[in-house]
Structure formats: C-alpha cells, structure tokens
Amino acid sequence: MMDGRGLRLGYFLVLCLVPFLRHAVAIRFVMDRGECFSHNIDYEGDTVHVSFVVIKADTPWHYSEDGVDLVVKDPNGNQLHDSRAKVSDKFEFMVQKRGVHRFCFTNKSPYHETVDFDVHVGHFSYFDQHAKDEHFGPLFEQMRKLDEDLYNIQFEQHWLTAQTDRQAILNENMSKRAIHKALLESAALIAASAVQVYLLRRLFERKLGASRV
C-alpha cells in the first residue's frame, strides 16, 4: 500500500509533468491537386517541428521524384516556410504570432499522392514565479531535457517509419514492374521463335516443291 506521503509525491510528479505535454498532429492522407490543414498554436516562442513524406502514388507504374509543395503561413498570412518539389522534408520554426497556422500542400503530378504529415509543437512553461525552493529549478530543468529527448526520439521514429514505408512501396512496385517486364520479354521471345519456325517450315516446303518439279 502507498502511504500518504508517497501518494502526495505521485500527485506532485503528475502535476509537474502536465506543463511538458506537447500538441501533436500526425496524419496520412491521399491528395489530388491540393490540401490545406490548420493548427492552432497558443504561445509565441514555441518551436514547431514539421515533417512530411510522399509515401506512394495511386498507380504502381508511376515513379518520379517530382514531389509536392508545402507552404506554411502564420495567422496574418505571412509565409514562414516554403518546400518545393520534395518527396520528403523535415524542418522547424519558432512561432512569432500565436493563433491558427496553415499548412498547404500542392500536388503537381497527374496522380493522387499518399502523404504522411507530422506536426509537433514544443512548449515549456517556466516556473520562476512559482518555485520557491532552490532545488526546484534543477529538477524542472532535468525534466525539460528528458521531455525534449523523448520527443526527439518520437519525432525521428515517425520520420523514419514514413521513409521506410515509402521505400517498401517503391521496392514492391519495382518488383512488380520487373516481373511484368520479364513476362513481356518471354512472350515476345516465344512469339519470335514461333514466327521463325513458321518461316523455316514455309521455306522448306517451297524448296521441296521446287525439287519435285
């Protein structure tokens, strides 16, 4: 059984961890010509981490490095970031104006593209006005570093997973194309052999007919 002191300590740790929680958005969607997403950011000075990967096209026969465009704008409509013709990208920016930020994708290829999109907002509340004990400062600093490390691992894992999914789909499509190419080449070889046999038989038949005459 946990005594009262341990229970209070547990509540204290939970309350300490609450300010470190991060807003996160991770989606995978199919895009035709364009798609826009909005994300509200409550605090100026927060760091926004963004990544996207073009996973696949809607046809296994299509493969290109055309990529997609991504434009990020703040609540006033000012452009914060611009990625052009990329199959994957990862970047971050600092929030200068709190409010709704827009993330707009543009697809210039004639095919539907499946895109993996990830947004994380890093926010850390400072406790200088609340902490009275001189030992709280180092404790919160260590908790902040731990939270940042865990977040970086999660963000990188999502990025690598999306990249792995894209490569797996590309490899599968290349294998399908190789199999179809081999089948077509085999069919062409068989057809050429059949034509050669037919021509040789006609040639021999003509020679035999001529010799009889």
HUCORDA-V603409 format. One record per residue. N is the residue number from 0. RES is the residue in one small letter. PHI is phi in radians with two decimals (999 if undefined). BURIAL is b if it has 9 or more other C-alpha atoms within 8 Angstrom, else e. Layout:
n=N res=RES phi=PHI burial=BURIAL
n=N res=RES phi=PHI burial=BURIAL
//
This chain:
n=0 res=m phi=999 burial=e
n=1 res=m phi=-1.53 burial=e
n=2 res=d phi=-1.32 burial=e
n=3 res=g phi=-1.09 burial=e
n=4 res=r phi=-1.15 burial=e
n=5 res=g phi=-1.14 burial=e
n=6 res=l phi=-1.13 burial=b
n=7 res=r phi=-1.12 burial=e
n=8 res=l phi=-1.13 burial=e
n=9 res=g phi=-1.10 burial=e
n=10 res=y phi=-1.05 burial=e
n=11 res=f phi=-1.10 burial=e
n=12 res=l phi=-1.15 burial=e
n=13 res=v phi=-1.09 burial=e
n=14 res=l phi=-1.14 burial=e
n=15 res=c phi=-1.21 burial=b
n=16 res=l phi=-1.39 burial=b
n=17 res=v phi=-0.99 burial=e
n=18 res=p phi=-1.14 burial=b
n=19 res=f phi=-1.55 burial=b
n=20 res=l phi=-1.11 burial=e
n=21 res=r phi=-2.03 burial=e
n=22 res=h phi=-1.40 burial=e
n=23 res=a phi=-2.44 burial=e
n=24 res=v phi=-2.36 burial=e
n=25 res=a phi=-2.38 burial=e
n=26 res=i phi=-2.39 burial=e
n=27 res=r phi=-2.25 burial=e
n=28 res=f phi=-2.38 burial=e
n=29 res=v phi=-1.77 burial=e
n=30 res=m phi=-2.04 burial=b
n=31 res=d phi=-1.63 burial=b
n=32 res=r phi=-1.57 burial=e
n=33 res=g phi=-2.83 burial=b
n=34 res=e phi=-2.71 burial=b
n=35 res=c phi=-2.16 burial=e
n=36 res=f phi=-2.25 burial=e
n=37 res=s phi=-2.04 burial=e
n=38 res=h phi=-2.46 burial=e
n=39 res=n phi=-1.47 burial=e
n=40 res=i phi=-2.06 burial=b
n=41 res=d phi=-1.49 burial=e
n=42 res=y phi=-2.22 burial=b
n=43 res=e phi=-1.29 burial=b
n=44 res=g phi=1.62 burial=e
n=45 res=d phi=-1.18 burial=b
n=46 res=t phi=-1.78 burial=b
n=47 res=v phi=-1.84 burial=b
n=48 res=h phi=-1.80 burial=b
n=49 res=v phi=-2.26 burial=b
n=50 res=s phi=-2.57 burial=b
n=51 res=f phi=-2.63 burial=b
n=52 res=v phi=-2.44 burial=b
n=53 res=v phi=-1.39 burial=b
n=54 res=i phi=-1.30 burial=b
n=55 res=k phi=-2.87 burial=b
n=56 res=a phi=-1.74 burial=b
n=57 res=d phi=-1.42 burial=b
n=58 res=t phi=-2.37 burial=e
n=59 res=p phi=-1.19 burial=e
n=60 res=w phi=-1.52 burial=e
n=61 res=h phi=-1.71 burial=e
n=62 res=y phi=-2.60 burial=e
n=63 res=s phi=-2.72 burial=e
n=64 res=e phi=-1.88 burial=e
n=65 res=d phi=-1.11 burial=b
n=66 res=g phi=1.26 burial=b
n=67 res=v phi=-2.27 burial=b
n=68 res=d phi=-1.80 burial=b
n=69 res=l phi=-2.36 burial=b
n=70 res=v phi=-2.08 burial=b
n=71 res=v phi=-1.93 burial=b
n=72 res=k phi=-2.24 burial=b
n=73 res=d phi=-1.50 burial=b
n=74 res=p phi=-1.03 burial=b
n=75 res=n phi=-1.52 burial=e
n=76 res=g phi=1.54 burial=e
n=77 res=n phi=-1.34 burial=e
n=78 res=q phi=-1.35 burial=b
n=79 res=l phi=-1.81 burial=b
n=80 res=h phi=-2.73 burial=e
n=81 res=d phi=-2.50 burial=b
n=82 res=s phi=-1.86 burial=b
n=83 res=r phi=-2.10 burial=e
n=84 res=a phi=0.89 burial=b
n=85 res=k phi=-2.12 burial=b
n=86 res=v phi=-1.48 burial=b
n=87 res=s phi=-2.80 burial=b
n=88 res=d phi=-2.79 burial=b
n=89 res=k phi=-2.56 burial=e
n=90 res=f phi=-2.70 burial=e
n=91 res=e phi=-2.55 burial=e
n=92 res=f phi=-2.62 burial=e
n=93 res=m phi=-1.72 burial=b
n=94 res=v phi=-1.29 burial=b
n=95 res=q phi=-1.72 burial=e
n=96 res=k phi=-2.43 burial=e
n=97 res=r phi=-1.23 burial=b
n=98 res=g phi=2.34 burial=b
n=99 res=v phi=-1.43 burial=b
n=100 res=h phi=-1.80 burial=b
n=101 res=r phi=-1.98 burial=b
n=102 res=f phi=-2.13 burial=b
n=103 res=c phi=-1.99 burial=b
n=104 res=f phi=-1.74 burial=b
n=105 res=t phi=-2.29 burial=b
n=106 res=n phi=-1.91 burial=b
n=107 res=k phi=-1.68 burial=e
n=108 res=s phi=-1.44 burial=e
n=109 res=p phi=-1.38 burial=e
n=110 res=y phi=-1.95 burial=e
n=111 res=h phi=-1.20 burial=b
n=112 res=e phi=-2.06 burial=b
n=113 res=t phi=-1.64 burial=b
n=114 res=v phi=-2.11 burial=b
n=115 res=d phi=-1.72 burial=b
n=116 res=f phi=-2.20 burial=b
n=117 res=d phi=-2.35 burial=b
n=118 res=v phi=-2.30 burial=b
n=119 res=h phi=-2.21 burial=b
n=120 res=v phi=-1.94 burial=b
n=121 res=g phi=-1.64 burial=b
n=122 res=h phi=-2.37 burial=b
n=123 res=f phi=-2.30 burial=e
n=124 res=s phi=-1.53 burial=e
n=125 res=y phi=-1.60 burial=e
n=126 res=f phi=-1.99 burial=e
n=127 res=d phi=-1.04 burial=e
n=128 res=q phi=-1.40 burial=e
n=129 res=h phi=-1.87 burial=e
n=130 res=a phi=-1.32 burial=b
n=131 res=k phi=-1.80 burial=e
n=132 res=d phi=-1.42 burial=e
n=133 res=e phi=-1.13 burial=e
n=134 res=h phi=-1.47 burial=e
n=135 res=f phi=-1.20 burial=b
n=136 res=g phi=-0.98 burial=b
n=137 res=p phi=-1.05 burial=e
n=138 res=l phi=-1.11 burial=e
n=139 res=f phi=-1.15 burial=b
n=140 res=e phi=-1.13 burial=e
n=141 res=q phi=-1.16 burial=e
n=142 res=m phi=-1.13 burial=b
n=143 res=r phi=-1.12 burial=b
n=144 res=k phi=-1.11 burial=e
n=145 res=l phi=-1.11 burial=e
n=146 res=d phi=-1.08 burial=b
n=147 res=e phi=-1.13 burial=e
n=148 res=d phi=-1.13 burial=e
n=149 res=l phi=-1.11 burial=e
n=150 res=y phi=-1.11 burial=e
n=151 res=n phi=-1.06 burial=e
n=152 res=i phi=-1.12 burial=e
n=153 res=q phi=-1.10 burial=e
n=154 res=f phi=-1.10 burial=b
n=155 res=e phi=-1.16 burial=e
n=156 res=q phi=-1.09 burial=e
n=157 res=h phi=-1.13 burial=b
n=158 res=w phi=-1.06 burial=b
n=159 res=l phi=-1.18 burial=e
n=160 res=t phi=-1.10 burial=e
n=161 res=a phi=-1.11 burial=b
n=162 res=q phi=-1.10 burial=b
n=163 res=t phi=-1.14 burial=e
n=164 res=d phi=-1.07 burial=b
n=165 res=r phi=-1.07 burial=b
n=166 res=q phi=-1.15 burial=e
n=167 res=a phi=-1.10 burial=e
n=168 res=i phi=-1.18 burial=b
n=169 res=l phi=-1.09 burial=b
n=170 res=n phi=-1.11 burial=e
n=171 res=e phi=-1.11 burial=e
n=172 res=n phi=-1.14 burial=b
n=173 res=m phi=-1.12 burial=e
n=174 res=s phi=-1.13 burial=e
n=175 res=k phi=-1.09 burial=b
n=176 res=r phi=-1.13 burial=b
n=177 res=a phi=-1.14 burial=e
n=178 res=i phi=-1.14 burial=e
n=179 res=h phi=-1.12 burial=e
n=180 res=k phi=-1.11 burial=e
n=181 res=a phi=-1.11 burial=e
n=182 res=l phi=-1.12 burial=e
n=183 res=l phi=-1.13 burial=e
n=184 res=e phi=-1.13 burial=e
n=185 res=s phi=-1.13 burial=e
n=186 res=a phi=-1.11 burial=e
n=187 res=a phi=-1.12 burial=e
n=188 res=l phi=-1.14 burial=e
n=189 res=i phi=-1.11 burial=e
n=190 res=a phi=-1.12 burial=e
n=191 res=a phi=-1.11 burial=e
n=192 res=s phi=-1.12 burial=e
n=193 res=a phi=-1.10 burial=e
n=194 res=v phi=-1.11 burial=e
n=195 res=q phi=-1.08 burial=e
n=196 res=v phi=-1.08 burial=e
n=197 res=y phi=-1.09 burial=e
n=198 res=l phi=-1.14 burial=e
n=199 res=l phi=-1.11 burial=e
n=200 res=r phi=-1.09 burial=e
n=201 res=r phi=-1.10 burial=e
n=202 res=l phi=-1.12 burial=e
n=203 res=f phi=-1.11 burial=e
n=204 res=e phi=-1.08 burial=e
n=205 res=r phi=-1.15 burial=e
n=206 res=k phi=-1.13 burial=e
n=207 res=l phi=-1.13 burial=e
n=208 res=g phi=-1.12 burial=e
n=209 res=a phi=-1.18 burial=e
n=210 res=s phi=-1.19 burial=e
n=211 res=r phi=-1.20 burial=e
n=212 res=v phi=-1.21 burial=e
//
